[in-house]
Amino acid sequence: MKIKYFYLLIPLIFLTISCDVNQKIKEQPTAESNSTRVITLSPHLGEIMYELEAGDMLVGVSAYSKHPEAILKKPLIGDAFMLDLEQISLLRPDIILAWEDGTPSRIIDELRDLNYRVEVIRSSRLQDIPLALERVGSLIGKQAQASVIANNYLKKLIELQEANEDKDSIRVFFQIDERPLFTVGGSHYISELIHTCGGTNIFNDLSQLAPSVSVESVIIGDPEVILTSTSLKDKNKFETWLRWPNISANKLQNLYVIEADGLERPTTNLIEAALEICQHLEESRRKRIRSHALD
């Protein structure tokens, strides 16, 4: 295995060991784990609970929690910035799961001051996701399930990297929103997915997760591919860029909407989104080759 995958192999090694141990000790549901009452403060954390087959432990969720469909029946406790403390009190949570990069520190401090047990989960980069699964699994007595799911995710991610490591690089701009214009910086997992597929985010040098950028800076970056997602609700998602026919993405007709639902949340569903991104980047490379042949 090549050195570039070492950062992924470290969690894979520990997850494999954990999985082996849990397989040797048959996991029996305990009264404590069955009765654990959990509230999640981010949609993806609720999704992780269901992925661990622990939806029955979930007693409250944050706004915009939509996946899986069963989560829609759970009581809402507010959003990342405004909580319904009365509702939380009525739900009597044993554990509240917060997102390190999404839950404001003042919210976490306020809940802890009220004597709630708040566990902060890191899940912002691709390698964080299996560790987040393991952490949540250990908190709710689902270690074995977490290890199996995390190992499967890591193996698929490494396979995807290996399949694209020798691909020619191609410049990519990912549009989160149009007005104002937001993109992803180099530390965002979407930027990592682009890199995994052999692309280069033209704003990879920006440290913010979702920086605001200007139209001019995009034009200067001259992306060969422009991507956006189904979350952008404008009828014409690429209206701004069609006004600039000299952008390489327009010349090559490389403007794509990513349909993969999981792109918006840092869960194992990012693998499906990655497959779609890789497919579009490979198609874009073929167009670039044809264009050069005609020059």
C-alpha positions in Angstrom: 0.0 0.0 0.0 1.3 3.4 -0.9 2.3 6.1 1.6 -0.5 8.4 0.4 -3.0 6.1 2.0 -1.3 5.8 5.3 -3.5 8.3 7.1 -6.5 6.1 6.1 -4.8 2.8 7.1 -4.2 4.0 10.7 -7.9 4.1 11.6 -8.5 1.0 9.5 -5.9 -1.0 11.6 -7.5 0.1 14.8 -11.1 -0.5 13.6 -10.1 -4.0 12.4 -8.7 -4.9 15.8 -11.8 -3.5 17.5 -14.0 -5.5 15.1 -12.1 -8.7 15.8 -12.4 -8.3 19.6 -16.1 -7.6 19.4 -16.7 -10.7 17.2 -15.0 -12.8 19.9 -17.3 -11.4 22.6 -20.9 -11.9 21.6 -22.5 -8.6 22.2 -25.7 -8.8 24.3 -28.0 -5.8 24.6 -27.8 -4.6 28.2 -30.6 -2.8 30.1 -28.4 0.3 30.2 -27.8 0.3 26.4 -31.4 -0.4 25.6 -32.6 2.4 27.8 -30.1 5.0 26.6 -32.0 8.1 25.5 -30.1 10.1 22.9 -30.6 13.6 21.3 -28.7 14.7 18.3 -27.8 18.3 17.4 -27.0 17.7 13.8 -28.8 15.8 11.0 -25.9 13.6 10.2 -25.6 12.4 13.8 -29.2 11.3 13.7 -28.4 9.4 10.5 -25.5 7.7 12.2 -27.8 6.5 15.0 -30.0 4.8 12.4 -27.0 3.4 10.6 -26.0 1.7 13.9 -29.6 0.3 14.2 -30.2 2.5 17.2 -33.1 4.6 16.0 -35.1 3.4 19.0 -32.7 5.2 21.3 -33.1 8.5 19.5 -35.6 10.6 21.4 -35.0 14.0 19.8 -33.3 15.5 16.7 -32.3 18.8 15.3 -34.1 20.7 12.6 -33.5 19.5 9.0 -33.0 15.9 10.1 -34.6 14.0 7.1 -32.7 10.8 6.7 -33.8 8.1 7.0 -37.5 8.7 6.6 -38.3 7.3 10.1 -36.4 10.2 11.7 -39.2 12.6 10.6 -41.3 11.1 13.4 -38.8 12.1 16.1 -39.5 15.3 18.2 -37.6 18.4 17.2 -35.4 20.2 19.7 -34.5 23.3 17.7 -31.6 23.9 15.4 -27.8 24.4 15.8 -28.3 28.0 17.1 -31.6 28.0 19.0 -32.6 25.0 21.2 -36.0 24.3 22.8 -34.7 23.7 26.4 -38.2 22.9 27.7 -38.6 20.1 25.0 -35.1 18.8 25.8 -36.1 18.6 29.5 -39.2 16.7 28.7 -37.3 14.2 26.6 -34.9 13.4 29.5 -31.8 12.6 27.4 -28.9 10.5 28.8 -26.6 11.7 26.1 -26.7 14.7 23.7 -24.5 14.3 20.6 -23.1 17.6 19.3 -21.1 18.2 16.1 -17.6 19.7 16.7 -17.7 22.0 13.6 -21.4 22.6 13.6 -22.7 23.1 17.2 -21.7 26.5 18.7 -19.6 26.2 21.8 -22.0 28.4 23.7 -24.8 25.8 23.1 -22.6 23.0 24.4 -21.6 25.1 27.4 -25.2 25.9 28.2 -26.3 22.3 28.0 -23.4 21.2 30.2 -24.3 23.9 32.7 -27.7 22.4 32.9 -26.0 19.1 33.8 -26.7 17.3 30.5 -24.0 14.9 29.3 -22.9 16.4 25.9 -20.5 14.3 23.7 -18.9 16.3 20.9 -18.3 14.2 17.8 -15.7 15.2 15.1 -16.8 14.3 11.6 -15.6 17.0 9.2 -13.0 15.1 7.1 -13.2 11.8 5.3 -11.0 10.0 7.8 -13.2 11.3 10.7 -16.3 9.4 9.7 -15.2 5.9 10.7 -13.9 7.3 14.0 -17.2 9.1 14.6 -19.1 5.8 14.0 -16.8 4.1 16.5 -17.2 6.9 19.1 -21.0 6.9 18.9 -21.1 3.1 18.8 -19.0 3.0 22.1 -21.4 5.5 23.7 -24.6 3.5 23.0 -23.3 -0.1 23.1 -23.1 -0.7 19.4 -19.4 -1.2 19.1 -19.5 -4.3 16.9 -21.9 -2.7 14.3 -19.8 0.4 14.3 -16.6 -1.4 13.5 -18.1 -3.4 10.6 -19.7 -0.3 9.0 -16.5 1.8 9.5 -14.2 -0.9 8.0 -16.4 -1.2 5.0 -16.4 2.5 4.4 -12.6 2.8 4.7 -12.1 -0.1 2.3 -14.4 1.5 -0.3 -12.7 4.8 0.1 -9.2 3.4 -0.4 -10.3 1.4 -3.4 -11.7 4.6 -4.9 -8.4 6.5 -4.3 -6.4 3.7 -5.8 -8.6 3.6 -8.9 -8.0 7.3 -9.5 -4.5 7.9 -8.3 -3.0 7.9 -11.8 -5.7 10.1 -13.4 -4.7 13.4 -15.0 -5.6 16.3 -12.7 -8.5 18.5 -13.7 -9.5 21.9 -12.2 -12.8 21.9 -10.3 -15.1 24.5 -8.8 -17.8 23.4 -6.5 -20.7 25.8 -6.0 -22.6 25.5 -2.7 -24.8 28.5 -3.4 -25.1 31.2 -6.0 -26.3 34.4 -4.2 -24.1 34.9 -2.2 -21.5 32.8 -3.9 -20.2 30.1 -1.6 -17.8 27.2 -2.3 -15.7 24.7 -0.4 -12.3 25.2 1.0 -9.5 22.7 1.1 -10.4 21.4 4.5 -14.0 20.5 3.5 -14.8 16.8 2.8 -16.2 17.7 -0.6 -12.8 19.1 -1.5 -11.3 15.8 -0.3 -13.8 13.9 -2.5 -12.7 16.0 -5.5 -9.1 15.2 -4.7 -9.9 11.5 -4.3 -11.3 11.5 -7.8 -8.1 13.0 -9.2 -9.4 16.6 -9.4 -8.1 19.9 -8.0 -10.3 22.3 -6.1 -9.5 25.7 -7.4 -10.0 27.1 -3.9 -8.1 24.3 -2.2 -5.8 26.9 -0.6 -8.6 28.5 1.4 -8.8 27.3 5.0 -12.5 28.1 5.7 -14.9 25.2 5.3 -17.3 27.2 3.1 -15.8 30.5 2.1 -17.6 33.2 0.2 -15.8 34.0 -3.1 -16.2 36.4 -6.0 -17.2 35.6 -9.6 -13.9 37.2 -10.6 -11.9 34.8 -8.5 -13.7 31.8 -10.1 -13.0 33.2 -13.6 -9.3 33.6 -12.8 -9.2 30.0 -11.5 -10.7 28.9 -14.9 -12.2 25.7 -13.7 -12.5 22.9 -16.3 -15.4 21.4 -14.3 -18.2 23.2 -12.3 -20.1 21.0 -9.9 -23.1 21.8 -7.7 -25.6 19.7 -5.8 -29.4 19.2 -5.8 -29.6 21.4 -2.7 -29.2 24.5 -4.8 -32.8 25.3 -5.6 -32.4 27.8 -8.4 -34.0 26.6 -11.6 -30.8 27.4 -13.6 -28.0 26.4 -11.2 -25.4 27.6 -13.7 -26.9 30.8 -14.9 -24.0 33.0 -13.6 -21.4 30.9 -15.4 -23.1 30.7 -18.7 -22.5 34.5 -19.0 -18.8 33.7 -19.3 -18.3 31.5 -22.3 -14.5 31.6 -22.1 -14.4 29.6 -18.8 -13.0 26.2 -19.7 -16.0 24.4 -18.1 -18.3 26.2 -20.5 -16.1 25.4 -23.5 -16.0 21.8 -22.6 -19.6 21.7 -21.4 -18.6 20.3 -18.0 -21.3 21.7 -15.8 -22.8 18.9 -13.6 -25.3 18.6 -10.8 -24.5 15.9 -8.2 -27.7 14.0 -7.5 -26.2 11.9 -4.7 -28.3 12.7 -1.7 -25.6 11.9 0.8 -23.2 14.7 -0.3 -24.7 17.2 2.2 -23.9 15.1 5.3 -20.6 13.6 6.5 -21.7 10.0 6.7 -20.7 6.8 4.9 -23.1 7.8 2.1 -20.4 10.0 0.9 -19.0 7.0 -1.0 -22.0 7.1 -3.3 -21.4 10.9 -3.9 -17.7 10.2 -4.5 -18.6 7.7 -7.2 -20.8 10.2 -9.0 -18.1 12.9 -8.8 -15.5 10.5 -10.1 -17.8 9.6 -13.0 -18.2 13.3 -14.0 -14.5 14.1 -13.7 -13.6 11.1 -15.9 -16.2 12.3 -18.5 -14.7 15.7 -18.3 -11.2 14.4 -19.0 -12.4 12.6 -22.1 -14.0 15.8 -23.3 -10.7 17.7 -22.7 -8.8 15.1 -24.7 -11.2 15.4 -27.6 -11.0 19.2 -27.5 -7.2 19.1 -27.6 -7.3 16.7 -30.5 -9.4 19.2 -32.5 -7.1 22.2 -31.8 
